[in-house]
Amino acid sequence: MTSHLDKIDYKILRLLQQDGRMGNAEMAKRVNVSAATCHRRTQRLFEDGYVKNVRAQIAPEKVDRGALVMVGVVLDRSTRESFAVFEDACRALPFILDCHLVAGDFDYFLKIRVGDMADFNHLHGDQLIALPGVRQTRTFFVMKEVVDNAPLAF
């Protein structure tokens, strides 16, 4: 899939990762191409799916979501259907930031942001354990975020 990307395309992707608000003129200057060429290449990177979206990274503590919680989930059955139902239910819950199917002791890991432990306690009791097929959850409160949402290295 990456066979038709060249050095300029990779530079554009790296710049977009660093600063999604960077203007086309500045990006063109940094990759040493004309503004029109840079715009055309950037559009192609979006259209071809190399860039999924561009969005602001909000400071969680500024919007009362300073507590990061990881939740390991074990389902009562390991079938394609039970996974699909669980995944659909997770997509519908706005407090679930990430949901990953994993190998090992858990079926899924969920990344959740809340204001504090009491907020999580309410979510857990009212919504998480009520997700379809959930047999067991194990909760991990993050004490320190060492690396979070780091840019891809390529």
N, C-alpha and C positions, 0 to 999 in steps of 0.2 A: 504493500500500500504506500510506503514512503519512497518508492523507487523514482518517482518523478519530482521529488523535492530537491532543490539545489541549495547552495549555501545561503543565498539571499532569503529563500523561503524559511529556512531554519532561523536566520537572524530575526526575521519578522515575527516568527512564533515566540522566540525568546523575549523580544521586546514587549509583545502583547501580554506575556505572562508577568513580566515585571511591572508593567503599567498599562492596563487596559484603556486608560483615558488618553494615552499618547495620541496626539494628532497625526494625521497622515503626513503633513509636511515635515514634522520632526522625525518621524519614522523613516521617511524617504532619505532624509539627510544622514541619518545614522547607518542606513544600509547602503548608502551611496548609489541610489537610483533616482530617477525623476519621480515627482509626486504622482503623475498619472500611472507610471509603472508600478509604484508601490501600492496604489489604490487597487489596481487591477489584480495584483498578486494577493493582496489581503482579502479581497472579495472572493477570489478562487479558494483560498484557504478556508473561508467560512463555508462556501458552497460545497466543497469537497468533504466537509465534516472534520477537518483538522482542528478547528476552533469550534467548540460546542456552544459557548456563550461568553459574554463579558459582563461582569457584574462587580459591584462594590463589595469589599470585605468589611463588614460592620464589626465594630468593637463590641463583643457580647456583653461585657460588663456595663456598657453605656445604655443598653436597652434591657437591663435586668435579666440577662441570660448568662451570668458569669460562671455558673456551675456546669462543668462538662461531665457527662455520665456515659459510660460505655456499659451496654447490657448484652450479656450472652444469653441466647435463647435456644432452648431445646424444644422441638415440636414432638407431639405424641406419635406422629407417623412421618416417615420419610418417603413420601410419594410426590410425584410431579404435581398432582392436584393439590395436595396439602401445602406444598411450597407456593404454588400460584395464588391460592387463597390468602395465605399469610402475607405474601409480598403485596398483593393488591390492598390489603388492609393497612399495611405500613405506609404505602404511598398516600393514603388518605389522611394520615395523621401529621399535621404540620410541625409538631415538636420533634419528629424523627428526622434528623439531618442526613444520616446515612444508614443504609441497611445493606449488609453484605452477607451473602451465603458463603459459609466457610467449611473447611474440612477440619475434623478434630472432635473435641468434646462437645462443641456447640454446633447448632445448625446455622445460626445467624449471629452477627454482632450488629448492634444498633448504636449509633452515636446520637446522643440527645443533649440538648442544652436547656437548662432551667435556671430559675433565679436562685434557688437554694434547695437544701435537702427536703424541706417540707413540701415544696412544689413537686419535687420528684416523687415523694411519698404519695401524693394525691394522684399523679399520673399513673404510677405503678399500680396502685390499688383500683383505680377506676378504669384504666384503659389498657395498660400493657398486658396485665395477666388475663384480660378479657379478649386479647387478640386470638383469632381462630387457630386452634391446634396447639396452643402453648401448653407445654407440660411443666417446664421449669425455666426460671430466669436466674441469672447471677449478675449482680450489679457491681460495677467498679466505678467509684468516684475518682475523678482525675485530680490529683493533688497539685500537679505542675505540668503545664503544657510546654514541653521542650521543643518540639517541632510540630507545627500545625499548618496543614495546607501548603506545604513547600512546593515550589515550582518543579515541574518535571525536568530531570536532567537529560538532555539529548544533544 
